[in-house]
């Protein structure tokens, strides 16, 4: 799934990343949401220890991942 995450962070559409793997769409969404949660926790940990550079890297990762349909409040718009 690393290639899928990398493509997503570089701006690929959801339909494009779905074609890159055999993983179900719902499983992809769940994995991306869990990854974003992990990055938020790592960002808070970096802040707690005072490592601003690392905190900024995690925050940058969050902004690249958290977009479009994967993080829509509801798929029933």
N, C-alpha and C positions, 0 to 999 in steps of 0.2 A: 504493500500500500504506500510505500514511500514515494514512488513515482507519481501516484495519484495525488498525494498531498502536495508534492512539489509542483505539479501542474496546476492544481487549484490555487496555490499561493502565487503563481505567476499569471493568474487571471483566466484560466480555462473555464469554460462553461460546465455546468453540472452534467449536461448530456455528453460532453466530451470525456469527462473523467469516468462516467459510467461505462463507456465503451472501452476504457483502458483495463478493466478488470471484470472478473466473473462474480464479484461480490454483489449481493443484492443492494438496491438503492437505499433501503432503510438501514441496512448495516453500515453503509458508508456514512450516512447522516449521523448515526449513533457514534461511530468512530471519530468523526470530525468534532462532534459536540464534546466528547470525552477528552479529546486532545486539547480543545480550547479550554476546558475546565482545568486540565493539568497545567497548561501554560499560565493560567491565572494564578494557580496556587504557587507555581515556581516564581512568578513575578512578585507575589507577596513575600515569599521566602527571601528572595534577593533583596527586596526592600528592607526586610527585617534585619538582615545582616549588614545593610549599608552598602551593598554592591550596586551602584547606580548603573554602571555599564551593562551588567547582566540583566538588571531590571528592565532597561530600555530594549534590550534584545528580545526578551520575552514579550514585552508590550508590542513590539514591532511584529512579532510572530502572530500575536492575537489579532492585530488589525488586518494582517494578510489572510488569515483563515476565516475570520468572522464576517461573511458577506453572503449576499444572495439567498437562494432558496434553502440552503442548509440551515440557516439561522432565522428563517421566517417564523414569526410567532405562531402561525397556523398555515398548514398547506391547503386549507379550505378557505381561500380568499374571496 
